[in-house]
Amino acid sequence: MKDTLILAIESSCDETAASVVKNGRTILSNVISSQIELHKLYGGVVPEIASRKHIEKINQVIEEALKEADVTLDDLDAIGVTYGPGLVGALLVGVAEAKAIAYAKKLPLVGVHHIEGHVSANYIEHPDLEPPFLCLIVSGGHTHLVIVKDYGESEILGRTRDDAAGEAFDKVARAIGLGYPGGPKIDKLSKEGNPEAIVFPRAKIGDCPYDFSFSGVKSAVLNYINQAQMKGEEVNRADLAASFQKAVVDVLVEHTMLAAGDYKMTKIAIAGGVASNGTLRAAMEKACAERGYTFYRPSPIFCTDNAAMIGVAAYYEYMKGTRHGWDLNAVPNLKLGER
């Protein structure tokens, strides 16, 4: 059988990325141009600046990905691109680029759901992993617990009712003066602190045991800081970060293990930017080992936004016959499961 080569483009937030993926599992190139240093000045991603930077970088990143993979546009079978969810201006840059290449080279265009891309990152380094499996998706904008029934097909068991886990990390990091991006900085500082020093609340939602809520623990941290300031007490930032992180990780692991038991799932995966958090990875690995489950997680480089995961998801969509027309548009609030 002839190899299937897909050029994938990802520009949903502040990374301009391109990748060439062979047969859905082999990554021939994975080029990422990050804008973190640019957005650090503002304490978060500025959508207009992100869009402008994507326009500047996208051709260069694609050329580099093709060169690294040692292929040309003529060797490709399809173009895959993230079309949602994300920042609308940023998404439009990738979608317009993908459409232009697909039109010029008469190639099929395959739009990819960004969150399905994150789930698909698990296939890159785990050739044995195939659906069905349980997946915890944790990122700056999403916290979902899903059963992956088939490639590109998920059943949502639980989701966050308010803040996503990554969003809570960023807000707490800002409150204790760590800056942006919050997740990696809290993870690093936590290593110096005592996770048992402060007991923060763990939210439980009565009508849906698999749903999450992180606004309460975020508010508890802010209240703790405010009370300490009013009393003139010094806050131990390392203890605070470690205790907050433990409260979030405990809930993520507990809900995942509850769902695994209830739905008789023995293959557990994690995905999304927060899946690169060392404490979460270790806690999930321990919980799975205790129960005899097989635990899958992508390398940190494939947890954060990248085009390789989009290429993997695009391959399975392409094989299913998914094709998008020239009317493909950016859908910034695209829900998981929507097309």
Beta strands, then each sheet from edge to edge (+ up, - down):
strand 1: 5-10
strand 2: 15-22
strand 3: 26-34
strand 4: 78-84
strand 5: 109-113
strand 6: 133-138
strand 7: 143-150
strand 8: 153-159
strand 9: 267-271
strand 10: 294-296
sheet 1: 3+ 2- 1+ 4+ 5+
sheet 2: 8+ 7- 6+ 9+ 10+
end
